[in-house]
């Protein structure tokens, strides 16, 4: 998977670009989510997400979806998904 090389911090745009295949599309998605301004700068929320690893973002999504704490979840890098232990 192409996105496996963009798992660390400060790779939000690179990872999303690898996932969707096009940087313009990735930027549009980040703008729609409120993580980037139209001028291309990360918003406060975008900066917060950018400082997280792929694992931390997946666990954060899982906590928002199902509750609990990040420690309650285990990360599957192949699926980029966190599930409850």
ZAMI-332483 format. One record per residue: x, y, z of N, C-alpha, C, CB in turn. Coordinates in Angstrom, 1 decimal, always signed. Each point is the difference from the previous one (the first is absolute). Glycine has a CB too. Layout:
REM ZAMI-332483
+--------+--------+--------+--------+--------+--------+--------+--------+--------+--------+--------+--------+
:   n.xx :   n.yy :   n.zz :  ca.xx :  ca.yy :  ca.zz :   c.xx :   c.yy :   c.zz :  cb.xx :  cb.yy :  cb.zz :
+--------+--------+--------+--------+--------+--------+--------+--------+--------+--------+--------+--------+
:      X :      Y :      Z :      X :      Y :      Z :      X :      Y :      Z :      X :      Y :      Z :
...
+--------+--------+--------+--------+--------+--------+--------+--------+--------+--------+--------+--------+
//
This chain:
REM ZAMI-332483
+--------+--------+--------+--------+--------+--------+--------+--------+--------+--------+--------+--------+
:   n.xx :   n.yy :   n.zz :  ca.xx :  ca.yy :  ca.zz :   c.xx :   c.yy :   c.zz :  cb.xx :  cb.yy :  cb.zz :
+--------+--------+--------+--------+--------+--------+--------+--------+--------+--------+--------+--------+
:   +0.8 :   -1.2 :   +0.0 :   -0.8 :   +1.2 :   +0.0 :   +0.9 :   +1.2 :   +0.0 :   -1.9 :   -1.2 :   +1.2 :
:   +1.6 :   +2.2 :   -2.1 :   +0.8 :   +1.2 :   -0.1 :   +0.0 :   +0.8 :   +1.2 :   -0.5 :   +0.0 :   -2.4 :
:   -0.6 :   +0.0 :   +3.2 :   -0.1 :   +0.9 :   +1.2 :   +0.8 :   -0.5 :   +1.2 :   -2.2 :   +0.6 :   -0.8 :
:   +2.7 :   -1.8 :   +0.7 :   +0.8 :   -0.6 :   +1.1 :   +1.3 :   +0.8 :   +0.3 :   -0.9 :   -2.2 :   -0.6 :
:   +1.4 :   +3.0 :   -0.4 :   +1.2 :   +0.7 :   +0.2 :   -0.3 :   +1.4 :   +0.6 :   +1.1 :   -1.2 :   -1.9 :
:   -2.4 :   +1.6 :   +2.0 :   -0.3 :   +1.3 :   +0.6 :   -0.8 :   -0.3 :   +1.3 :   -0.1 :   +1.1 :   -2.3 :
:   +0.7 :   -1.8 :   +3.2 :   -0.8 :   -0.3 :   +1.3 :   +0.3 :   +0.9 :   +1.1 :   +0.1 :   -2.3 :   -0.7 :
:   +1.0 :   +3.1 :   +0.6 :   +0.4 :   +0.8 :   +1.1 :   -0.6 :   +1.4 :   +0.2 :   +2.1 :   -1.2 :   -0.3 :
:   -1.6 :   +1.9 :   +1.1 :   -0.5 :   +1.4 :   +0.3 :   +0.3 :   +0.9 :   -1.2 :   +0.3 :   -0.3 :   +2.5 :
:   -1.0 :   +1.3 :   -2.6 :   +0.2 :   +1.1 :   -1.1 :   -0.1 :   -0.6 :   -1.4 :   +1.4 :   +1.3 :   +1.7 :
:   -2.3 :   -2.2 :   -1.9 :   -0.1 :   -0.6 :   -1.3 :   -1.5 :   -0.1 :   -0.4 :   +2.1 :   -1.3 :   +0.3 :
:   -2.9 :   +2.1 :   +0.2 :   -1.5 :   +0.0 :   -0.2 :   -0.3 :   +0.1 :   -1.5 :   -0.4 :   +1.0 :   +2.2 :
:   +1.0 :   +0.1 :   -2.9 :   -0.3 :   +0.2 :   -1.4 :   +0.7 :   -1.1 :   -0.9 :   -0.2 :   +2.5 :   +0.5 :
:   +1.4 :   -2.9 :   -0.1 :   +0.7 :   -1.0 :   -0.8 :   -0.8 :   -1.3 :   +0.0 :   +2.2 :   +1.1 :   +0.5 :
:   -2.6 :   -1.5 :   +0.7 :   -0.8 :   -1.3 :   +0.2 :   -1.3 :   +0.1 :   -0.7 :   +1.1 :   -0.4 :   +2.2 :
:   -1.8 :   +1.4 :   -2.1 :   -1.3 :   +0.1 :   -0.7 :   +0.2 :   +0.1 :   -1.5 :   -1.0 :   +1.2 :   +2.0 :
:   +2.0 :   -0.6 :   -2.5 :   +0.3 :   +0.1 :   -1.4 :   +0.3 :   -1.5 :   -0.5 :   +0.9 :   +2.4 :   +0.2 :
:   -0.1 :   -3.1 :   +0.6 :   +0.2 :   -1.4 :   -0.4 :   -1.2 :   -0.9 :   +0.0 :   +2.3 :   +0.3 :   +0.9 :
:   -3.2 :   +0.0 :   +0.0 :   -1.3 :   -0.7 :   +0.1 :   -0.9 :   +0.3 :   -1.2 :   +0.2 :   -0.1 :   +2.5 :
:   -0.4 :   +1.3 :   -2.8 :   -0.9 :   +0.4 :   -1.1 :   +0.6 :   +0.1 :   -1.3 :   -1.3 :   +1.2 :   +1.7 :
:   +2.7 :   -1.1 :   -1.8 :   +0.7 :   -0.1 :   -1.3 :   +0.2 :   +1.4 :   -0.6 :   -1.0 :   -2.2 :   -0.3 :
:   +0.6 :   +3.3 :   +0.9 :   +0.2 :   +1.3 :   -0.6 :   +0.0 :   +1.1 :   +1.1 :   -1.2 :   -0.8 :   -2.1 :
:   +2.2 :   +1.6 :   +2.0 :   +0.1 :   +1.1 :   +1.1 :   -1.1 :   +1.0 :   -0.1 :   +2.4 :   -0.3 :   -0.1 :
:   -2.9 :   +0.6 :   -1.0 :   -1.1 :   +1.0 :   -0.1 :   -1.3 :   -0.6 :   +0.7 :   +1.0 :   +0.9 :   -2.2 :
:   -1.2 :   -2.2 :   +1.9 :   -1.2 :   -0.6 :   +0.7 :   +0.2 :   -0.1 :   +1.5 :   -0.4 :   -1.3 :   -2.1 :
:   +1.6 :   +1.0 :   +2.5 :   +0.4 :   +0.0 :   +1.5 :   -0.3 :   +1.3 :   +0.6 :   +1.7 :   -1.8 :   -0.4 :
:   -1.2 :   +2.9 :   -0.3 :   -0.2 :   +1.3 :   +0.6 :   -1.5 :   +0.4 :   +0.1 :   +2.2 :   +0.7 :   -1.0 :
:   -3.0 :   -1.1 :   +0.0 :   -1.4 :   +0.3 :   +0.0 :   -0.7 :   -0.7 :   +1.2 :   +0.0 :   +0.2 :   -2.5 :
:   +0.4 :   -1.5 :   +2.7 :   -0.5 :   -0.7 :   +1.2 :   +0.3 :   +0.7 :   +1.3 :   +0.2 :   -2.2 :   -1.3 :
:   +1.1 :   +2.6 :   +1.4 :   +0.4 :   +0.6 :   +1.3 :   -0.7 :   +1.4 :   +0.2 :   +2.3 :   -1.1 :   -0.3 :
:   -2.5 :   +1.8 :   -0.8 :   -0.8 :   +1.2 :   +0.1 :   -1.4 :   -0.3 :   +0.4 :   +1.4 :   +1.1 :   -1.8 :
:   -2.1 :   -2.1 :   +1.2 :   -1.3 :   -0.3 :   +0.4 :   -0.1 :   -0.5 :   +1.5 :   -0.4 :   -0.7 :   -2.4 :
:   +1.4 :   +0.1 :   +2.9 :   +0.0 :   -0.5 :   +1.4 :   +0.3 :   +1.2 :   +0.9 :   +0.7 :   -2.3 :   -0.7 :
:   -0.2 :   +3.4 :   +0.2 :   +0.4 :   +1.1 :   +0.9 :   +1.4 :   -0.1 :   +0.5 :   -2.4 :   +0.2 :   +0.6 :
:   +3.2 :   -1.0 :   -1.2 :   +1.4 :   -0.2 :   +0.4 :   +1.0 :   +0.9 :   -0.8 :   -0.6 :   -2.4 :   +0.7 :
:   +0.1 :   +3.0 :   -1.8 :   +0.8 :   +0.8 :   -0.8 :   -0.8 :   +1.2 :   -0.5 :   +1.5 :   -2.0 :   -0.7 :
:   -0.9 :   +3.2 :   +0.6 :   -0.6 :   +1.1 :   -0.6 :   +0.1 :   -0.1 :   -1.5 :   +0.4 :   +1.5 :   +2.0 :
:   -1.2 :   -0.7 :   -2.8 :   +0.1 :   +0.0 :   -1.4 :   +1.4 :   +0.5 :   -0.5 :   -2.5 :   +0.5 :   -0.1 :
:   +3.2 :   +0.3 :   +0.9 :   +1.3 :   +0.4 :   -0.4 :   +1.1 :   -1.1 :   +0.2 :   -0.7 :   +2.4 :   +0.6 :
:   +0.3 :   -3.5 :   +0.0 :   +0.9 :   -1.1 :   +0.2 :   +0.7 :   -0.1 :   +1.4 :   +0.4 :   +0.2 :   -2.4 :
:   -0.8 :   +0.6 :   +3.3 :   +0.6 :   +0.0 :   +1.3 :   -0.9 :   -0.9 :   +0.9 :   +1.0 :   +2.3 :   -0.2 :
:   -0.4 :   -3.1 :   +1.1 :   -0.7 :   -0.8 :   +0.9 :   -0.7 :   +0.9 :   +1.1 :   +1.6 :   -1.9 :   -0.4 :
:   -2.8 :   +1.5 :   +0.7 :   -0.7 :   +0.7 :   +1.1 :   +0.5 :   -0.6 :   +1.3 :   -2.1 :   +0.4 :   -1.5 :
:   +1.6 :   +0.2 :   +2.6 :   +0.4 :   -0.5 :   +1.3 :   -0.3 :   -1.5 :   +0.1 :   -0.5 :   +2.3 :   +1.0 :
:   -0.7 :   -2.7 :   -1.4 :   -0.4 :   -1.4 :   +0.0 :   +0.9 :   -0.8 :   -0.9 :   -2.4 :   +0.6 :   +0.5 :
:   +2.7 :   -0.1 :   -1.7 :   +0.9 :   -0.7 :   -0.9 :   +1.4 :   -0.2 :   +0.6 :   -1.3 :   +1.0 :   -1.9 :
:   +1.8 :   +0.1 :   +2.6 :   +1.3 :   -0.1 :   +0.6 :   +0.0 :   -1.1 :   +1.1 :   +0.4 :   +2.4 :   -0.5 :
:   -1.5 :   -2.5 :   +1.2 :   -0.1 :   -1.0 :   +1.1 :   +0.0 :   -1.4 :   -0.6 :   -1.4 :   +1.6 :   +1.4 :
:   +0.7 :   -1.8 :   -2.5 :   -0.1 :   -1.3 :   -0.7 :   +1.4 :   -0.3 :   -0.6 :   -2.4 :   +0.3 :   -0.5 :
:   +3.1 :   +0.7 :   -0.1 :   +1.3 :   -0.2 :   -0.6 :   +1.0 :   -0.4 :   +1.0 :   -0.6 :   +1.7 :   -1.7 :
:   +0.5 :   -1.3 :   +3.0 :   +1.0 :   -0.4 :   +1.0 :   -0.2 :   -1.5 :   +0.4 :   +0.2 :   +2.4 :   +0.8 :
:   -1.3 :   -3.0 :   -1.2 :   -0.4 :   -1.4 :   +0.4 :   +0.6 :   -0.9 :   -1.0 :   -2.1 :   +0.7 :   +1.2 :
:   +2.4 :   -1.9 :   -0.8 :   +0.4 :   -1.1 :   -0.9 :   -1.3 :   -0.6 :   -0.6 :   +2.2 :   -0.5 :   +1.3 :
:   -2.0 :   -0.3 :   -2.3 :   -1.2 :   -0.7 :   -0.6 :   -0.7 :   -0.8 :   +1.1 :   +1.1 :   -0.1 :   -2.3 :
:   -0.4 :   -0.6 :   +3.2 :   -0.6 :   -0.8 :   +1.0 :   -0.8 :   +0.9 :   +1.0 :   +1.9 :   -1.6 :   -0.2 :
:   -1.3 :   +2.8 :   +0.6 :   -0.7 :   +0.9 :   +0.9 :   -1.3 :   +0.5 :   -0.6 :   +2.2 :   +0.6 :   +1.0 :
:   -2.1 :   -0.3 :   -2.3 :   -1.2 :   +0.5 :   -0.7 :   -1.1 :   -1.0 :   -0.1 :   +1.4 :   +1.5 :   -1.3 :
:   -1.0 :   -2.8 :   +1.0 :   -1.0 :   -1.1 :   +0.0 :   -0.6 :   -0.2 :   +1.3 :   +1.3 :   -1.1 :   -1.8 :
:   -0.5 :   +1.1 :   +2.9 :   -0.6 :   -0.2 :   +1.3 :   -0.9 :   +1.2 :   +0.4 :   +2.0 :   -1.3 :   +0.6 :
:   -1.6 :   +2.5 :   -1.0 :   -0.8 :   +1.2 :   +0.3 :   -1.4 :   -0.1 :   -0.7 :   +2.1 :   +1.4 :   +0.2 :
:   -2.1 :   -1.9 :   -1.5 :   -1.3 :   -0.2 :   -0.7 :   -0.8 :   -1.0 :   +0.7 :   +1.1 :   +0.6 :   -2.1 :
:   -0.5 :   -1.7 :   +2.6 :   -0.7 :   -1.1 :   +0.7 :   -0.6 :   +0.5 :   +1.3 :   +1.5 :   -1.7 :   -1.0 :
:   -0.8 :   +2.5 :   +1.7 :   -0.5 :   +0.6 :   +1.3 :   -1.2 :   +0.9 :   -0.3 :   +2.3 :   -0.1 :   +1.0 :
:   -2.2 :   +0.9 :   -2.0 :   -1.1 :   +0.9 :   -0.4 :   -1.2 :   -0.8 :   -0.4 :   +1.6 :   +1.8 :   -0.7 :
:   -1.4 :   -2.9 :   +0.0 :   -1.1 :   -0.9 :   -0.5 :   -0.6 :   -0.8 :   +1.1 :   +1.2 :   -0.1 :   -2.2 :
:   -0.4 :   -0.5 :   +3.1 :   -0.5 :   -1.0 :   +0.9 :   +0.2 :   +0.3 :   +1.5 :   +0.3 :   -1.6 :   -1.8 :
:   +0.5 :   +2.7 :   +2.1 :   +0.2 :   +0.3 :   +1.4 :   +1.2 :   -0.7 :   +0.5 :   -2.4 :   +0.4 :   +0.3 :
:   +2.7 :   -0.2 :   +1.0 :   +1.1 :   -0.6 :   +0.6 :   +1.2 :   +0.8 :   +0.0 :   -0.9 :   -2.2 :   -0.6 :
:   +2.1 :   +1.6 :   +0.7 :   +1.3 :   +0.6 :   +0.0 :   +0.8 :   -0.6 :   -1.1 :   -0.1 :   +0.5 :   +2.5 :
:   +1.1 :   +0.3 :   -3.0 :   +0.9 :   -0.6 :   -1.1 :   +0.6 :   -1.3 :   +0.4 :   +0.5 :   +2.3 :   -0.7 :
:   -0.1 :   -2.4 :   +2.0 :   +0.6 :   -1.3 :   +0.5 :   -0.9 :   -1.2 :   -0.1 :   +1.4 :   +1.4 :   +1.6 :
:   -2.7 :   -1.2 :   -1.8 :   -1.0 :   -1.0 :   -0.1 :   +0.0 :   -0.7 :   -1.4 :   -1.4 :   +1.2 :   +1.7 :
:   +2.2 :   -0.6 :   -2.6 :   +0.0 :   -0.4 :   -1.4 :   +1.3 :   -0.6 :   -0.5 :   -1.8 :   +1.7 :   -0.4 :
:   +1.8 :   -2.6 :   -0.5 :   +1.2 :   -0.5 :   -0.7 :   -0.1 :   +0.4 :   -1.4 :   +0.2 :   -2.0 :   +1.6 :
:   +0.9 :   +2.4 :   -2.2 :   +0.1 :   +0.5 :   -1.4 :   +0.4 :   -1.0 :   -0.9 :   +0.6 :   +2.2 :   +0.9 :
:   -1.2 :   -2.3 :   -2.1 :   +0.3 :   -0.9 :   -1.1 :   +0.6 :   +0.9 :   -1.1 :   -1.8 :   -1.7 :   +0.6 :
:   +3.1 :   +1.8 :   -0.8 :   +0.6 :   +0.8 :   -1.0 :   -0.4 :   -0.3 :   -1.5 :   +1.9 :   +0.3 :   +1.6 :
:   -2.2 :   -1.6 :   -1.8 :   -0.4 :   -0.4 :   -1.4 :   -1.3 :   +0.5 :   -0.4 :   +1.3 :   -2.0 :   +0.3 :
:   -2.2 :   +2.2 :   +0.7 :   -1.4 :   +0.5 :   -0.2 :   -0.1 :   +1.5 :   +0.4 :   -0.9 :   -2.3 :   +0.3 :
:   +1.9 :   +2.8 :   +0.4 :   +0.0 :   +1.4 :   +0.5 :   -1.3 :   +0.1 :   +0.9 :   +1.3 :   +0.9 :   -2.0 :
:   -1.5 :   -1.8 :   +2.9 :   -1.2 :   -0.1 :   +0.8 :   +0.3 :   -0.4 :   +1.4 :   -1.4 :   -0.5 :   -2.1 :
:   +0.7 :   +1.1 :   +3.0 :   +0.2 :   -0.4 :   +1.4 :   -1.2 :   -0.7 :   +0.5 :   +1.6 :   +1.9 :   +0.5 :
:   -1.4 :   -3.0 :   +0.2 :   -1.2 :   -0.8 :   +0.6 :   +0.2 :   -0.1 :   +1.5 :   -0.4 :   -1.2 :   -2.2 :
:   -0.7 :   +1.0 :   +2.8 :   +0.1 :   -0.1 :   +1.5 :   +0.6 :   -1.4 :   +0.3 :   -2.1 :   +1.4 :   +0.3 :
:   +2.9 :   -1.3 :   +0.8 :   +0.8 :   -1.2 :   +0.5 :   -1.0 :   -1.1 :   +0.4 :   +1.9 :   +1.4 :   +0.7 :
+--------+--------+--------+--------+--------+--------+--------+--------+--------+--------+--------+--------+
//
